[in-house]
């Protein structure tokens, strides 16, 4: 005979008796699980997203800085080609950037290699037309025919970005940190 308190339903057993405990054990053992994620799982996902976002923002660079670095590497290679040609041919070769205040007859020319023959012509334009160059302490860069040249620096600018190329006179032109003496 079931014992129940007045007002309670006979089938509703609120105690943690054997029937309730076994029902809970059966639900756990059958692989059924409460829906949702644990706090640890959510924290791991958030940490992965944060690390990924950080790496992506570090890998994305200012477009002008990347363009200027490309211009610097290209100019360093061109200067070294002209320097090698000056040594081989014995000709005096100079690199002359276009100055803003001069009226150049050819508006497409942004810099020149003076002293090279027509067969040895090198490019005369920047990859990005907004790039500007200035030789520090002189109007031109002397590239030869002497093997030992004076230290020389070139400053490249593209909008608000700045890059310096320098040579100590013996070594090749290379990108230097701003303000460093060659």
Secondary structure, DSSP 8 states (H G I E B T S, - for coil): -----TTS-TT---S--HHHHHHHHHHHHTT---SS--HHHHHHHHHHHHHHHHHHHHH---HHHHHHHHHHHHHHHHHHHHHHHHHHH---EEEEE--TTS--S-TT-SEEEET--GGG----S-SSTT-EEEEETSSSEEEESSSS---EEEEEEETTEEEEEEE-SSS--EEE-TT---
